[in-house]
Amino acid sequence: MKLKAQGEYYYHCGLWSKIKLLDLKCAVASLWRSEKNVAGFLLAESDFSRIMECGLDSRDKYHFLIDIWER
């Protein structure tokens, strides 16, 4: 997903909130299980040029789905 340490992103948690990822490994693990019974997260770059979604692939529970949309 090309996330950057110290990078600022918008995180979707019902509304878009600006966050800064200090430690990528810790941040991704925390975002992955941020809500009960949900695995995955949605981020956008600060200029909204790319939106990145990471979650479980519905076709196979052992594979992850990462979608990147560019405007």
C-alpha positions in Angstrom: 0.0 0.0 0.0 3.1 2.2 0.1 2.3 3.7 3.5 4.9 6.0 4.9 6.0 6.3 8.6 5.3 9.9 9.8 2.8 10.1 7.0 -0.6 11.9 7.4 -3.7 10.1 6.1 -7.4 10.3 6.5 -9.0 7.3 8.2 -12.6 6.3 7.6 -14.4 5.5 10.9 -17.9 6.6 10.0 -16.4 10.0 9.1 -13.0 10.9 7.8 -10.5 11.6 10.5 -7.0 12.9 10.0 -4.3 10.6 11.5 -0.5 10.4 11.5 1.1 7.0 11.4 4.2 7.0 13.6 5.0 3.3 13.6 3.7 1.5 10.6 3.7 -2.0 12.0 1.8 -1.0 15.2 -0.5 1.3 13.3 -1.6 -1.3 10.7 -2.2 -3.9 13.5 -4.3 -1.4 15.5 -6.3 -0.2 12.5 -7.0 -3.8 11.4 -9.0 -4.6 14.5 -10.2 -1.1 15.4 -13.9 -2.1 15.5 -15.5 -5.2 17.1 -16.2 -8.0 14.5 -14.5 -6.0 11.7 -11.2 -6.8 10.1 -9.9 -4.2 7.8 -9.7 -0.4 7.3 -10.0 2.4 4.8 -7.4 5.2 4.4 -7.0 8.1 2.0 -3.9 10.1 1.3 -4.1 13.7 2.6 -4.9 15.1 -0.9 -7.5 12.3 -1.5 -5.7 11.3 -4.7 -5.5 7.7 -3.5 -7.9 5.7 -1.4 -6.6 2.5 0.1 -8.9 -0.3 1.4 -7.5 -3.3 3.2 -9.8 -6.1 4.4 -10.6 -9.8 4.1 -11.2 -11.1 0.6 -14.8 -12.5 0.6 -13.7 -15.2 -1.8 -11.3 -16.9 0.6 -10.9 -16.2 4.3 -7.2 -16.8 4.1 -6.4 -14.0 1.6 -6.4 -10.3 2.1 -7.9 -7.8 -0.3 -6.1 -4.5 -0.9 -7.7 -2.1 -3.3 -6.2 1.2 -4.3 -8.3 3.7 -6.2 -6.7 6.6 -7.9 -8.5 9.7 -9.2 
